[in-house]
Amino acid sequence: MHGSGVNEAVVSEESVKEFIAAGADVILVPAVGTVPGFTKSDLISSLIAATL
């Protein structure tokens, strides 16, 4: 499922910035604990990237 079989982050600061630059109105990120490896720290860095 989300990121299954790949060795990369589910969400990255760079991808969030790219989506916003492309005109995205909403960035959907997983809730902490719902996707293996996605942590509170990942969520916070995604939110910070979206607000800068």
C-alpha positions in Angstrom: 0.0 0.0 0.0 1.5 3.4 0.9 5.1 3.1 0.0 5.0 -0.7 0.0 8.1 -2.2 -1.5 10.0 1.1 -1.8 12.9 2.4 0.2 11.9 6.1 0.3 9.8 8.4 2.6 6.1 8.4 2.3 6.1 12.2 2.5 9.1 14.6 2.3 9.5 18.3 2.8 10.6 18.6 -0.9 7.5 16.8 -2.2 5.2 19.0 -0.1 6.9 22.2 -1.5 6.7 20.9 -5.0 2.9 20.1 -4.7 2.3 23.6 -3.3 4.4 25.2 -6.0 2.3 23.3 -8.6 -0.9 24.8 -7.1 -2.2 22.2 -4.7 -4.8 23.4 -2.3 -4.6 20.4 0.0 -1.7 18.2 1.0 -2.9 14.9 2.4 -0.5 13.2 4.8 -1.1 10.0 6.8 -1.9 10.1 10.5 1.0 9.1 12.8 0.8 5.4 13.4 -1.3 4.5 10.3 1.7 4.1 7.9 4.8 2.2 9.1 7.7 4.5 9.5 5.7 7.7 9.4 6.5 9.5 12.7 5.3 12.6 14.5 8.6 14.2 13.4 7.7 13.5 9.8 4.3 15.1 10.2 5.7 18.2 11.9 8.4 18.7 9.2 5.7 18.3 6.5 3.5 21.0 8.2 6.5 23.4 8.6 7.4 22.9 4.9 3.8 23.7 3.9 3.7 26.9 5.9 7.1 28.4 4.7 
